[in-house]
Amino acid sequence: MADDALKLLEHRIDTLIDLCAQLNRENRQLKAENLGWRQERRELIEKNDRARERVEATLARLRDLE
């Protein structure tokens, strides 16, 4: 009986270790994806700012023509 309980406990511990390893891998992957999304967001914000500046400059030139 004690052997069965010990084997069950050992199995549960092994399962938890496997789950922990899987979650660690998933966490690393998600952190890497998050970093990529943050970089893309920064690039898009910069592009948007440059486009806004060009539009504002064009509007200013058009106003000067009036």
C-alpha positions in Angstrom: 0.0 0.0 0.0 2.8 2.4 0.9 4.5 1.6 -2.4 1.4 2.5 -4.3 1.0 5.8 -2.5 4.7 6.6 -3.1 4.4 5.7 -6.8 1.3 7.9 -7.1 3.1 10.8 -5.4 6.1 10.3 -7.6 3.9 10.3 -10.7 2.2 13.5 -9.5 5.5 15.2 -8.9 6.8 14.2 -12.3 3.6 15.6 -13.9 4.1 18.9 -12.0 7.7 19.1 -13.1 6.7 18.5 -16.7 4.0 21.1 -16.4 6.4 23.6 -14.9 8.9 23.1 -17.8 6.1 23.5 -20.3 4.9 26.7 -18.7 8.4 28.1 -18.5 8.9 27.4 -22.3 5.5 29.0 -23.0 6.4 32.0 -20.8 9.7 32.6 -22.6 7.9 32.4 -26.0 5.3 34.9 -24.9 7.9 37.2 -23.6 9.7 37.1 -26.9 6.5 37.7 -28.8 5.7 40.6 -26.5 9.1 42.1 -27.1 8.4 41.9 -30.9 5.0 43.5 -30.6 6.4 46.3 -28.5 9.1 47.0 -31.1 6.5 46.9 -33.9 4.4 49.3 -31.9 7.3 51.7 -31.5 8.0 51.6 -35.2 4.4 52.3 -36.1 4.2 55.2 -33.7 7.3 56.7 -35.3 5.9 56.2 -38.8 2.6 57.8 -37.7 4.5 60.8 -36.2 6.5 61.3 -39.4 3.3 61.0 -41.5 1.6 63.5 -39.3 4.5 66.0 -39.6 4.4 65.7 -43.4 0.7 66.3 -43.5 1.0 69.3 -41.2 3.8 70.7 -43.3 1.8 70.2 -46.4 -1.2 71.9 -44.9 1.0 74.8 -43.7 2.3 75.3 -47.3 -1.2 75.2 -48.7 -2.3 77.9 -46.2 0.6 80.0 -47.2 -0.5 79.8 -50.8 -3.9 81.4 -50.0 
